[in-house]
């Protein structure tokens, strides 16, 4: 029993020591991105200005298509009343049948 406890304690100590050996900087500098560029700030700014002019900030399909109607409001209302009376348009709560 004593050998097993000693073995487990040594294994735990070795595991603890191996975690400490893999430590890195506190600021996670190994994940920092590094860029080497030869372009100037003015070149990047001019390219950004041309790209911004070519793109729209409106979502696709957000514009409503409008058109000019030639129908008279009173005529459309009269046609609707006729269709309701003829039973061509369902009305009321029980309009499924």
C-alpha positions, 0 to 999 in steps of 0.5 A, spaced: 500 500 500 505 504 501 508 503 494 502 505 491 501 511 495 508 513 493 508 512 486 501 516 485 504 522 489 510 521 484 506 521 478 502 527 481 508 531 482 511 530 475 504 532 472 504 538 476 511 540 474 510 538 466 504 543 467 509 549 469 514 547 464 509 549 458 507 556 461 508 562 457 507 569 457 501 572 461 499 577 456 498 571 451 504 574 446 504 567 442 497 569 439 499 576 437 498 577 429 505 580 426 504 583 420 510 586 415 507 591 410 511 595 405 504 599 403 504 606 406 498 609 410 496 614 404 496 608 400 491 604 404 487 610 406 486 611 398 484 604 397 479 604 403 476 610 400 475 607 393 472 601 396 467 605 400 464 608 394 463 602 391 459 599 396 452 600 399 450 601 406 443 599 405 441 591 406 439 588 399 432 588 398 430 594 402 428 598 397 420 598 396 418 599 389 413 604 387 409 605 381 403 610 379 396 607 379 391 609 374 385 606 377 380 611 381 379 609 388 372 609 388 372 604 382 376 600 386 372 600 392 365 599 388 369 593 384 370 590 391 363 591 394 361 587 388 366 581 389 364 581 396 356 580 394 357 575 389 361 571 394 368 571 390 372 574 396 371 570 403 369 575 409 368 574 416 371 569 421 369 563 418 371 564 411 375 558 409 368 555 406 
